[in-house]
């Protein structure tokens, strides 16, 4: 599908998104993200500010040789020429042309106080800077977008001057004039009213760039569209300076699913969740579990009342089909669970217990009793599946049985520490005693357990503990309070989580490890 130029989805993750605290992109990172964004189907990818720093200059040079964009056009970002100079001799504008990008975004001052205090020039000279810069780039064959920085604050302070900047850019040949809520202080009603007024007064094609300081960036972007804007600037996962920018994914999902605007190539919306998580991996930030549309919890249901309704019709408690954005519905099992929650979760895991009321009842009772003790199954699907399997089969799946375990932590006078664990097990008719050393008692216990079992179950060699969480549960016993441990294990392809609860962290860890190994062997196709 070739998208019409009537509406633009413009991504600025590589520039504005990269200003988020904690994000430091290499050139290779930027090229990878650009490929993901192009796969998603955005129309424009703003790559950075060539000439302002070596990394962005290198990015455009490598992009010309290495990027083969199928859906997007690459955009170079820069500023209008310097005050008192000429566009034809401005070094920054020359760098934008040299980047080879077919589209250029220029940031321009539209707030009178910023012109006088930041640029230290006159209001008339600022207008000439806008006109001269746009005309120069157009003469070089570039498509030009103008970002009117601090536009909404400037409009409130001096409406006539803010409108004059828009008119000047439009008349000089800018294809789009983007109204920027640079400080992120606007609310949707104000955005809608101002965008409508600017459109009526100038006739320019308008875009919206919203920061999220009031938590309204997505809503403000959609309000601008409602008022007539046909260009939206966003970042993947809402990355950006301070609290971030308008999030690309809920904006595009709302445009396609709620406003019935075709802004992505056909079929690309279903790539949304994958692309969101892939970009999070590149920037090395954990994906937000509660992000709209793409979060792992976006279509997760916990309350028993919800589950009962969803069992009849999923649309009763979901605003859209999660498959449309590449996500899926999840049922969470907790002490809030009812029979419907257990039935749906079992079905999700591949077990049909809809006609087995007795088993479902036992599972519900067991979950509620164990959650009262401190277990949590909404974060430990593997432990829940083992519990469910045990109730269906009438016995516990065991590849080994425990005789005893022991850990020793020895603290030396010099501060060094030694950790040792011993396990005594029975597996395949044999009694096994194994010891292990580690960088902590839990690690030593894990090493000992592997040493005991890998001779019988070589599949365990592929398992790796990838996450370990400890929480001291509320109680009245201080250091004797109940401890909950959550362990996430991987076989290199899949991950699963298990839970253990005990009065001490080692006992809780043993339970979680035992479940993790048992589940891993079942996942490998073995039967106890």
MIVOBA-759205 format. One record per residue (C-alpha): x, y, z. Coordinates in Angstrom, 3 decimals. Example, Ala and Ser with C-alpha at 12.3 -4.5 7.8 and 13.67 -1.06 7.14 Angstrom:
BEGIN
+----------+----------+----------+
!        u !        v !        w !
+----------+----------+----------+
!   12.300 !   -4.500 !    7.800 !
!   13.670 !   -1.060 !    7.140 !
+----------+----------+----------+
This chain:
BEGIN
+----------+----------+----------+
!        u !        v !        w !
+----------+----------+----------+
!    0.000 !    0.000 !    0.000 !
!    1.348 !    3.412 !   -1.001 !
!    0.158 !    5.902 !    1.567 !
!   -1.322 !    9.219 !    0.526 !
!    0.576 !   12.381 !    1.412 !
!   -2.642 !   13.717 !    2.909 !
!   -1.637 !   12.649 !    6.412 !
!    1.853 !   12.268 !    7.900 !
!    3.058 !   10.044 !   10.715 !
!    6.431 !   11.570 !   11.564 !
!    8.770 !    9.814 !   14.016 !
!   11.470 !   11.652 !   15.947 !
!   12.740 !    8.845 !   18.186 !
!   16.282 !    9.169 !   16.834 !
!   16.457 !   12.857 !   17.734 !
!   13.901 !   13.974 !   20.313 !
!   13.430 !   10.504 !   21.786 !
!   17.181 !   10.132 !   22.227 !
!   17.110 !   13.093 !   24.644 !
!   15.515 !   10.887 !   27.303 !
!   17.656 !   10.410 !   30.377 !
!   19.265 !    6.974 !   30.206 !
!   19.190 !    6.622 !   26.410 !
!   22.542 !    6.787 !   24.630 !
!   22.320 !    5.610 !   21.032 !
!   25.235 !    4.569 !   18.899 !
!   25.101 !    5.021 !   15.137 !
!   24.439 !    1.301 !   14.814 !
!   21.558 !    1.615 !   17.300 !
!   20.054 !    4.451 !   15.269 !
!   20.274 !    2.468 !   12.042 !
!   18.577 !   -0.512 !   13.707 !
!   15.766 !    1.632 !   15.118 !
!   15.290 !    3.300 !   11.742 !
!   14.770 !   -0.118 !   10.148 !
!   12.180 !   -1.024 !   12.801 !
!   10.326 !    2.255 !   12.263 !
!   10.350 !    1.752 !    8.512 !
!    8.992 !   -1.776 !    9.027 !
!    6.189 !   -0.269 !   11.085 !
!    5.333 !    2.034 !    8.206 !
!    5.848 !    5.587 !    9.446 !
!    6.116 !    8.172 !    6.698 !
!    9.088 !   10.133 !    8.017 !
!   12.050 !    9.278 !   10.266 !
!   13.936 !   12.218 !   11.732 !
!   17.500 !   10.987 !   12.013 !
!   19.191 !   13.786 !   13.952 !
!   21.063 !   17.048 !   13.465 !
!   23.889 !   16.622 !   10.918 !
!   26.676 !   19.106 !   11.418 !
!   25.789 !   19.649 !   15.071 !
!   27.549 !   16.505 !   16.314 !
!   29.768 !   13.852 !   14.680 !
!   27.444 !   10.958 !   15.535 !
!   24.487 !   12.389 !   13.619 !
!   26.704 !   13.368 !   10.705 !
!   27.991 !    9.785 !   10.563 !
!   24.450 !    8.446 !   10.823 !
!   23.338 !   10.219 !    7.645 !
!   26.486 !    9.140 !    5.800 !
!   25.943 !    5.484 !    6.773 !
!   22.193 !    5.688 !    6.188 !
!   22.804 !    6.677 !    2.578 !
!   24.853 !    3.508 !    2.067 !
!   23.147 !    1.049 !    4.418 !
!   19.457 !    1.954 !    4.795 !
!   17.001 !    0.798 !    2.177 !
!   13.771 !    2.393 !    3.362 !
!   10.567 !    0.998 !    1.885 !
!    7.970 !    3.178 !    3.585 !
!    9.668 !    6.170 !    5.184 !
!   11.681 !    9.168 !    4.046 !
!   14.700 !   10.218 !    6.077 !
!   14.563 !   13.691 !    7.639 !
!   17.458 !   15.894 !    8.747 !
!   16.875 !   18.312 !   11.619 !
!   18.402 !   21.746 !   12.031 !
!   17.724 !   25.376 !   12.806 !
!   17.050 !   28.471 !   10.767 !
!   20.098 !   30.496 !    9.751 !
!   21.902 !   32.671 !   12.250 !
!   20.702 !   36.179 !   12.950 !
!   22.380 !   38.754 !   10.760 !
!   23.630 !   36.184 !    8.259 !
!   22.459 !   34.714 !    4.974 !
!   21.061 !   31.252 !    4.348 !
!   23.282 !   30.722 !    1.322 !
!   26.428 !   30.982 !    3.462 !
!   25.142 !   29.395 !    6.683 !
!   27.245 !   26.382 !    7.687 !
!   24.436 !   24.577 !    9.488 !
!   22.100 !   24.817 !    6.506 !
!   24.920 !   23.594 !    4.266 !
!   25.324 !   20.544 !    6.521 !
!   21.611 !   19.789 !    6.181 !
!   21.929 !   19.835 !    2.398 !
!   25.100 !   17.741 !    2.533 !
!   23.322 !   15.078 !    4.607 !
!   21.455 !   14.005 !    1.481 !
!   18.148 !   13.770 !    3.347 !
!   15.238 !   14.582 !    1.017 !
!   13.322 !   16.301 !    3.845 !
!   14.535 !   18.898 !    6.326 !
!   12.883 !   20.008 !    9.556 !
!   13.892 !   23.460 !   10.753 !
!   13.234 !   24.615 !   14.293 !
!   12.146 !   28.245 !   14.422 !
!   11.312 !   30.570 !   17.285 !
!    7.639 !   31.525 !   17.489 !
!    7.546 !   32.972 !   21.013 !
!    8.483 !   36.677 !   21.044 !
!   10.346 !   36.454 !   24.378 !
!   12.472 !   33.568 !   23.085 !
!   13.351 !   35.585 !   19.988 !
!   14.491 !   38.558 !   22.028 !
!   16.086 !   36.727 !   24.979 !
!   17.427 !   33.484 !   23.445 !
!   18.219 !   34.531 !   19.872 !
!   18.970 !   38.110 !   20.928 !
!   17.552 !   39.526 !   17.752 !
!   14.503 !   41.446 !   16.614 !
!   11.101 !   40.016 !   15.831 !
!   11.408 !   41.156 !   12.207 !
!   14.848 !   39.554 !   11.800 !
!   13.474 !   36.253 !   13.130 !
!   10.783 !   36.295 !   10.452 !
!   13.466 !   36.978 !    7.832 !
!   15.525 !   34.058 !    9.190 !
!   12.531 !   31.772 !    8.691 !
!   11.799 !   33.057 !    5.188 !
!   15.402 !   33.006 !    3.987 !
!   16.110 !   29.499 !    5.381 !
!   12.995 !   27.907 !    3.901 !
!   13.498 !   29.491 !    0.484 !
!   17.177 !   28.414 !    0.409 !
!   16.378 !   24.780 !    1.211 !
!   13.523 !   24.699 !   -1.273 !
!   15.897 !   25.983 !   -3.918 !
!   18.189 !   23.055 !   -3.047 !
!   15.360 !   20.651 !   -3.831 !
!   14.498 !   19.837 !   -0.230 !
!   11.052 !   19.425 !    1.234 !
!   10.827 !   21.634 !    4.326 !
!    8.878 !   21.259 !    7.569 !
!    9.031 !   24.052 !   10.162 !
!    8.872 !   23.251 !   13.892 !
!    7.523 !   26.352 !   15.642 !
!    9.175 !   25.969 !   19.019 !
!    7.174 !   27.047 !   22.094 !
!    4.299 !   27.878 !   19.759 !
!    1.417 !   27.529 !   22.210 !
!    3.099 !   29.586 !   24.919 !
!    4.050 !   32.135 !   22.275 !
!    0.483 !   32.236 !   20.937 !
!   -0.832 !   33.014 !   24.417 !
!    1.771 !   35.733 !   24.951 !
!    1.563 !   37.371 !   21.499 !
!   -0.965 !   35.785 !   19.157 !
!   -0.240 !   38.121 !   16.247 !
!    3.466 !   37.353 !   16.225 !
!    3.015 !   33.599 !   16.549 !
!    0.631 !   33.693 !   13.579 !
!    3.137 !   35.838 !   11.635 !
!    5.783 !   33.104 !   12.016 !
!    3.353 !   30.500 !   10.654 !
!    2.382 !   32.726 !    7.698 !
!    6.001 !   33.502 !    6.874 !
!    7.005 !   29.835 !    6.830 !
!    3.960 !   28.884 !    4.768 !
!    4.448 !   31.647 !    2.221 !
!    8.164 !   30.844 !    1.881 !
!    7.266 !   27.305 !    0.834 !
!    7.264 !   25.150 !    3.973 !
!    5.102 !   22.102 !    3.309 !
!    4.066 !   21.751 !    6.955 !
!    4.186 !   24.142 !    9.889 !
!    4.368 !   22.153 !   13.117 !
!    2.962 !   23.705 !   16.274 !
!    5.117 !   22.592 !   19.192 !
!    4.025 !   22.336 !   22.811 !
!    7.678 !   22.436 !   23.812 !
!    7.111 !   22.780 !   27.561 !
!    4.305 !   20.200 !   27.505 !
!    1.882 !   22.346 !   29.485 !
!   -1.143 !   22.284 !   27.183 !
!   -4.459 !   20.481 !   27.654 !
!   -6.584 !   19.073 !   24.803 !
!   -9.285 !   21.759 !   24.821 !
!   -6.678 !   24.507 !   24.486 !
!   -4.822 !   22.683 !   21.716 !
!   -8.027 !   22.136 !   19.767 !
!   -9.039 !   25.805 !   19.972 !
!   -5.603 !   27.184 !   19.042 !
!   -5.000 !   24.793 !   16.133 !
!   -8.426 !   25.617 !   14.710 !
!   -7.705 !   29.352 !   14.970 !
!   -4.252 !   29.074 !   13.344 !
!   -5.676 !   26.993 !   10.509 !
!   -8.445 !   29.517 !    9.862 !
!   -6.104 !   32.516 !   10.037 !
!   -3.174 !   31.216 !    7.964 !
!   -4.375 !   28.420 !    5.686 !
!   -1.071 !   26.618 !    6.331 !
!   -0.843 !   22.856 !    6.553 !
!   -0.385 !   22.214 !   10.276 !
!    1.316 !   19.544 !   12.333 !
!    1.485 !   18.815 !   16.064 !
!    4.475 !   18.098 !   18.296 !
!    3.475 !   17.438 !   21.914 !
!    5.581 !   16.874 !   25.013 !
!    3.980 !   14.854 !   27.812 !
!    4.582 !   16.990 !   30.895 !
!    0.862 !   17.091 !   31.760 !
!    0.345 !   13.462 !   30.734 !
!   -1.712 !   14.700 !   27.772 !
!    0.677 !   14.380 !   24.812 !
!   -1.341 !   11.667 !   23.049 !
!   -4.641 !   13.408 !   23.805 !
!   -3.215 !   16.767 !   22.691 !
!   -1.988 !   15.225 !   19.437 !
!   -5.413 !   13.742 !   18.697 !
!   -7.085 !   17.038 !   19.648 !
!   -4.887 !   18.784 !   17.073 !
!   -5.921 !   16.238 !   14.445 !
!   -9.543 !   16.816 !   15.375 !
!   -8.995 !   20.537 !   14.773 !
!   -7.448 !   19.995 !   11.341 !
!   -3.767 !   19.068 !   11.772 !
!   -2.611 !   16.493 !    9.213 !
!    0.903 !   15.797 !   10.485 !
!    1.751 !   14.232 !   13.876 !
!    5.215 !   14.024 !   15.413 !
!    5.781 !   11.174 !   17.879 !
!    8.430 !    8.944 !   19.406 !
!    8.456 !    5.183 !   19.924 !
!    7.194 !    4.290 !   23.406 !
!    6.922 !    7.995 !   24.204 !
!   10.675 !    8.396 !   24.724 !
!   11.879 !   11.961 !   25.052 !
!   13.198 !   14.724 !   27.241 !
!   11.833 !   15.064 !   30.788 !
!    8.716 !   12.838 !   30.860 !
!    8.686 !   12.220 !   27.120 !
!    6.816 !   12.897 !   23.893 !
!    3.556 !   11.822 !   22.311 !
!    3.779 !    8.035 !   22.067 !
!    3.847 !    6.800 !   18.474 !
!    1.955 !    3.596 !   19.193 !
!   -1.237 !    4.807 !   20.907 !
!   -1.388 !    7.750 !   18.483 !
!   -1.276 !    5.556 !   15.382 !
!   -3.581 !    2.950 !   16.938 !
!   -6.127 !    5.640 !   17.793 !
!   -5.931 !    7.122 !   14.299 !
!   -6.465 !    3.745 !   12.635 !
!   -8.831 !    2.000 !   15.053 !
!  -10.768 !    4.883 !   16.594 !
!  -10.754 !    7.567 !   13.893 !
!  -10.711 !    5.221 !   10.882 !
!   -7.754 !    6.977 !    9.231 !
!   -5.416 !    4.794 !    7.177 !
!   -2.059 !    6.179 !    8.259 !
!    0.058 !    2.995 !    7.986 !
!    0.536 !    0.533 !    5.138 !
!   -1.970 !   -2.326 !    5.176 !
!   -1.188 !   -4.969 !    7.782 !
!    1.450 !   -2.956 !    9.641 !
!   -0.676 !   -2.165 !   12.689 !
!   -0.383 !   -5.801 !   13.768 !
!    3.400 !   -5.283 !   13.992 !
!    2.962 !   -2.625 !   16.678 !
!    3.677 !   -4.715 !   19.778 !
!    6.697 !   -6.418 !   18.215 !
!    8.180 !   -3.121 !   17.023 !
!    7.609 !   -1.441 !   20.403 !
!    9.424 !   -4.199 !   22.266 !
!   12.203 !   -4.451 !   19.677 !
!   12.999 !   -0.737 !   19.994 !
!   12.934 !   -1.016 !   23.799 !
!   15.567 !   -3.746 !   23.506 !
!   17.803 !   -1.540 !   21.349 !
!   17.661 !    1.403 !   23.784 !
!   18.149 !   -1.059 !   26.675 !
!   15.021 !   -0.060 !   28.595 !
!   12.537 !   -2.568 !   29.973 !
!    9.278 !   -2.303 !   28.001 !
!    6.513 !   -0.700 !   30.031 !
!    4.157 !   -3.504 !   31.019 !
!    1.199 !   -1.129 !   31.283 !
!    1.709 !    0.844 !   28.067 !
!   -1.561 !    1.185 !   26.091 !
!   -2.048 !   -1.309 !   23.256 !
!    1.441 !   -2.882 !   23.382 !
!    2.125 !   -3.507 !   27.082 !
!    2.081 !   -7.095 !   28.289 !
!   -0.666 !   -6.039 !   30.731 !
!   -2.658 !   -3.982 !   28.211 !
!   -5.186 !   -6.796 !   27.777 !
!   -4.638 !   -8.653 !   31.064 !
!   -7.666 !   -9.437 !   33.220 !
!   -7.545 !  -10.266 !   36.900 !
!  -10.934 !   -9.745 !   38.540 !
!  -13.290 !  -12.701 !   38.574 !
!  -16.194 !  -10.484 !   37.470 !
!  -14.282 !   -9.497 !   34.343 !
!  -13.388 !  -13.108 !   33.595 !
!  -17.007 !  -14.206 !   33.813 !
!  -17.986 !  -11.584 !   31.249 !
!  -14.991 !  -12.267 !   28.994 !
!  -15.892 !  -15.946 !   28.949 !
!  -19.144 !  -14.894 !   27.255 !
!  -17.665 !  -12.206 !   25.011 !
!  -14.110 !  -10.735 !   25.253 !
!  -15.357 !   -7.395 !   23.908 !
!  -17.314 !   -6.811 !   27.097 !
!  -14.117 !   -5.789 !   28.920 !
!  -11.769 !   -4.861 !   26.044 !
!  -11.892 !   -1.690 !   23.997 !
!  -10.441 !   -3.415 !   20.935 !
!   -9.228 !   -6.792 !   19.724 !
!   -5.604 !   -7.140 !   20.959 !
!   -4.711 !   -9.110 !   17.826 !
!   -5.200 !   -5.932 !   15.777 !
!   -2.070 !   -4.467 !   17.380 !
!   -0.128 !   -7.721 !   17.639 !
!   -0.892 !   -8.263 !   21.318 !
!   -2.927 !  -10.934 !   23.102 !
!   -5.363 !  -11.263 !   25.954 !
!   -4.030 !  -12.702 !   29.208 !
!   -5.886 !  -14.052 !   32.196 !
!   -4.307 !  -13.481 !   35.595 !
!   -4.987 !  -15.923 !   38.388 !
!   -5.011 !  -14.533 !   41.928 !
!   -7.105 !  -14.538 !   45.066 !
!   -9.587 !  -12.444 !   43.057 !
!  -10.066 !  -15.363 !   40.688 !
!  -13.351 !  -17.134 !   40.226 !
!  -14.198 !  -20.248 !   38.270 !
!  -14.262 !  -18.341 !   34.964 !
!  -10.752 !  -16.949 !   35.540 !
!   -9.366 !  -20.441 !   36.109 !
!  -11.191 !  -21.908 !   33.105 !
!   -9.942 !  -19.164 !   30.786 !
!   -6.391 !  -19.302 !   32.123 !
!   -6.382 !  -23.091 !   31.761 !
!   -7.565 !  -22.743 !   28.175 !
!   -4.794 !  -20.198 !   27.526 !
!   -2.290 !  -22.779 !   28.802 !
!   -3.775 !  -25.576 !   26.696 !
!   -5.987 !  -27.347 !   29.247 !
!   -9.752 !  -27.700 !   28.789 !
!  -11.415 !  -27.896 !   32.211 !
!  -14.704 !  -26.282 !   31.251 !
!  -16.599 !  -29.499 !   32.001 !
!  -14.654 !  -30.399 !   35.143 !
!  -16.286 !  -28.301 !   37.844 !
!  -14.716 !  -30.299 !   40.662 !
!  -11.154 !  -29.684 !   39.446 !
!  -11.850 !  -26.004 !   38.784 !
!  -13.259 !  -25.648 !   42.287 !
!  -10.175 !  -27.250 !   43.846 !
!   -7.871 !  -24.980 !   41.871 !
!   -9.806 !  -21.868 !   42.905 !
!   -9.709 !  -22.894 !   46.559 !
!   -6.001 !  -23.755 !   46.410 !
!   -5.066 !  -20.476 !   44.721 !
!   -6.983 !  -18.402 !   47.245 !
!   -5.518 !  -20.318 !   50.185 !
!   -1.967 !  -20.086 !   48.888 !
!   -2.222 !  -16.396 !   47.975 !
!   -3.293 !  -15.808 !   51.573 !
!    0.062 !  -17.329 !   52.556 !
!    1.900 !  -14.939 !   50.223 !
!    2.103 !  -16.790 !   46.901 !
!    1.299 !  -14.853 !   43.741 !
!    0.288 !  -16.649 !   40.566 !
!   -0.394 !  -13.695 !   38.296 !
!    3.387 !  -13.242 !   38.039 !
!    4.205 !  -16.972 !   38.064 !
!    2.384 !  -18.697 !   35.230 !
!    4.631 !  -21.754 !   35.364 !
!    3.881 !  -22.414 !   39.037 !
!    0.180 !  -22.028 !   38.325 !
!    0.386 !  -24.456 !   35.416 !
!    2.095 !  -27.012 !   37.654 !
!   -0.630 !  -26.533 !   40.275 !
!   -3.321 !  -26.941 !   37.597 !
!   -1.624 !  -30.027 !   36.174 !
!   -1.350 !  -31.555 !   39.633 !
!   -5.072 !  -31.064 !   40.295 !
!   -6.044 !  -32.511 !   36.900 !
!   -3.785 !  -35.555 !   37.294 !
!   -4.391 !  -36.024 !   40.995 !
!   -0.667 !  -36.049 !   41.860 !
!    2.409 !  -33.854 !   41.713 !
!    4.678 !  -34.034 !   38.676 !
!    8.017 !  -35.026 !   40.166 !
!   11.271 !  -35.756 !   38.381 !
!   13.016 !  -35.937 !   41.740 !
!   12.136 !  -35.911 !   45.430 !
!   13.930 !  -33.972 !   48.106 !
!   15.476 !  -35.617 !   51.127 !
!   17.144 !  -32.463 !   52.420 !
!   19.150 !  -29.387 !   51.491 !
!   21.613 !  -27.310 !   53.478 !
!   23.477 !  -24.060 !   52.821 !
!   26.526 !  -22.693 !   54.586 !
!   27.682 !  -19.091 !   54.441 !
!   31.119 !  -18.467 !   55.917 !
!   32.294 !  -14.921 !   56.587 !
!   36.064 !  -14.497 !   57.034 !
!   37.759 !  -11.808 !   59.090 !
!   39.021 !  -10.106 !   55.931 !
!   35.461 !   -9.681 !   54.657 !
!   35.584 !  -12.467 !   52.093 !
!   32.665 !  -14.859 !   51.978 !
!   32.277 !  -18.502 !   50.946 !
!   28.922 !  -20.026 !   50.042 !
!   28.317 !  -23.758 !   49.864 !
!   25.182 !  -25.869 !   49.453 !
!   24.495 !  -29.590 !   49.776 !
!   21.406 !  -31.344 !   48.411 !
!   20.237 !  -34.901 !   49.008 !
!   17.748 !  -36.121 !   46.387 !
!   16.172 !  -39.237 !   44.956 !
!   15.855 !  -39.535 !   41.155 !
!   15.250 !  -42.545 !   38.946 !
!   15.657 !  -44.924 !   41.877 !
!   18.968 !  -43.501 !   43.058 !
!   19.932 !  -41.443 !   46.091 !
!   22.136 !  -38.524 !   45.085 !
!   24.238 !  -36.235 !   47.265 !
!   25.756 !  -33.205 !   45.567 !
!   27.445 !  -30.003 !   46.675 !
!   27.933 !  -26.693 !   44.966 !
!   29.656 !  -23.369 !   45.553 !
!   28.393 !  -20.023 !   44.345 !
!   28.532 !  -16.276 !   44.772 !
!   25.640 !  -16.517 !   47.214 !
!   23.697 !  -19.245 !   49.013 !
!   20.944 !  -19.353 !   46.380 !
!   23.463 !  -19.612 !   43.561 !
!   25.260 !  -22.385 !   45.463 !
!   21.942 !  -24.213 !   45.877 !
!   21.283 !  -23.894 !   42.142 !
!   24.763 !  -25.242 !   41.333 !
!   24.269 !  -28.193 !   43.679 !
!   20.854 !  -28.998 !   42.216 !
!   22.285 !  -29.022 !   38.696 !
!   25.216 !  -31.192 !   39.789 !
!   22.772 !  -33.689 !   41.252 !
!   20.421 !  -33.923 !   38.291 !
!   22.195 !  -33.196 !   34.999 !
!   23.460 !  -36.806 !   34.764 !
!   19.832 !  -37.963 !   34.631 !
!   18.388 !  -34.951 !   32.836 !
!   20.938 !  -33.372 !   30.463 !
!   18.176 !  -31.015 !   29.267 !
!   18.816 !  -28.957 !   32.416 !
!   22.072 !  -27.692 !   30.918 !
!   20.025 !  -25.445 !   28.596 !
!   18.204 !  -23.745 !   31.471 !
!   19.387 !  -20.381 !   32.755 !
!   18.089 !  -18.268 !   35.615 !
!   17.540 !  -14.832 !   34.033 !
!   15.771 !  -12.935 !   36.825 !
!   15.428 !  -13.246 !   40.581 !
!   13.203 !  -11.103 !   42.771 !
!   12.764 !  -11.148 !   46.547 !
!   10.018 !   -9.460 !   48.520 !
!    9.557 !   -9.434 !   52.281 !
!    5.831 !   -9.777 !   52.872 !
!    4.015 !   -7.676 !   55.434 !
!    3.805 !   -9.273 !   58.854 !
!    4.483 !   -8.844 !   62.524 !
!    7.700 !  -10.819 !   62.858 !
!   10.351 !   -8.395 !   61.548 !
!   13.189 !  -10.426 !   60.079 !
!   11.053 !  -13.557 !   60.576 !
!    8.402 !  -12.285 !   58.144 !
!    7.377 !  -14.435 !   55.211 !
!    9.599 !  -14.088 !   52.138 !
!    8.430 !  -14.442 !   48.543 !
!   10.820 !  -15.271 !   45.720 !
!   10.033 !  -15.035 !   42.008 !
!   12.421 !  -16.739 !   39.593 !
!   12.409 !  -16.328 !   35.816 !
!   14.083 !  -19.120 !   33.847 !
!   14.912 !  -19.428 !   30.152 !
!   15.744 !  -22.332 !   27.864 !
!   17.130 !  -19.968 !   25.235 !
!   13.796 !  -19.677 !   23.439 !
!   11.090 !  -19.241 !   26.053 !
!   10.919 !  -17.832 !   29.561 !
!    8.743 !  -18.842 !   32.511 !
!    8.319 !  -17.635 !   36.082 !
!    7.905 !  -19.598 !   39.295 !
!    7.207 !  -18.615 !   42.892 !
!    8.188 !  -19.795 !   46.353 !
!    7.173 !  -18.584 !   49.829 !
!    8.837 !  -19.447 !   53.149 !
!   10.049 !  -17.866 !   56.380 !
!   13.512 !  -17.461 !   54.887 !
!   14.821 !  -16.522 !   51.474 !
!   16.653 !  -19.820 !   50.920 !
!   13.537 !  -21.912 !   51.547 !
!   11.468 !  -19.722 !   49.237 !
!   14.203 !  -19.886 !   46.598 !
!   14.290 !  -23.681 !   46.761 !
!   10.549 !  -23.881 !   46.048 !
!   10.866 !  -21.517 !   43.071 !
!   13.899 !  -23.413 !   41.725 !
!   12.179 !  -26.786 !   42.109 !
!    9.165 !  -25.514 !   40.143 !
!   11.443 !  -23.909 !   37.532 !
!   13.372 !  -27.158 !   36.900 !
!   10.211 !  -29.268 !   36.884 !
!    8.510 !  -26.966 !   34.402 !
!   11.625 !  -26.829 !   32.236 !
!   11.766 !  -30.618 !   31.979 !
!    8.072 !  -30.780 !   31.120 !
!    8.637 !  -28.071 !   28.493 !
!   11.456 !  -30.232 !   27.080 !
!    8.906 !  -32.999 !   26.497 !
!    9.838 !  -35.271 !   29.401 !
!    7.326 !  -37.005 !   31.636 !
!    8.020 !  -37.640 !   35.335 !
+----------+----------+----------+
